């Protein structure tokens, strides 16, 4: 057998391997870029939603008012101050709910804190809707409001940290 024969046998095989390898790595590169873009979009969207929630809490003074009510409950044992209940008709968690299946794209520590933020916020919302401490003794009301303010404060703290972390993700590359 001569060299021409071996070239005719090996060349198509090598060409196929080379072409397949190039196509594979090109596809992998495109998929990696798509994944990174989607990851950045998810981070940006969730950061925007959390920042908006925190801004609403700040502008409407929800947390500040809750702390004032708690302080009043602590200093005025005979107080029968009404528990304020802001209207909570809107769903402020739409971005989170529609992207919850994509949280795995975020770094584990960030994804876990995103979930913690929304879980705490849902607890705060639930307490607001059901008038935390309503129709109970002063001491029980004070205890319920202390728990409410602790959860609310923790949500705000985690939210601020998460927004910074997420903004770092979507501002890279």
ABEGO torsion letter per residue (X at the ends): XBAAAAAAAAAAAAAAAAAAAAAAAAAAAAAAAAAAAAAAAAAAAAAAAAAAAAAAAAAAGAAAAAAAAAAAAAABAABABBBBBBBBABBAAAAAAAAAAAAAABBAAAAAAAAAAAAAAAAAAAAAAAGBGBGBBAAAAAAAAAAAAAAAAAAAAAAAAAAAAAAAAAABX
